């Protein structure tokens, strides 16, 4: 009876040790990298948007067709 108890405890200890070692060796999750695409500021509202989505008119960039039509805001003029 005592031998069976000792073997059970040894088995539980070995399984716990293996489980902890596998958790430590797991590589940490790789953080997502920024796309590196330039961000442009809308001349009307100031929102930053990726360059590929921006609408440009001359030197100004806009976030939407409506803001492109309205032009720069009063604070930008």
C-alpha positions, 0 to 999 in steps of 0.5 A: 500500500505504501509503495503504491502511494509513493509511486503515485506521488512520484508520477504526479511530481514527474508530470508536474515537472514536465508540464512546468518545463514545457510552459517555460520553453514555449516561445513568447508571442511575437508582438505584431509589427507596425506596417511601416506605411506613412500616415498622412493628416487630413487637412480638414479634420486632422485625422491620420490615415494610411497613405494608400487610403488618402485622397490628395489635392496638391500638397494636402491630403484628405480622409474622404471625398467630402473633406476633399471637396470642403478643402482645408479647415479654417485652422489650417488656412 
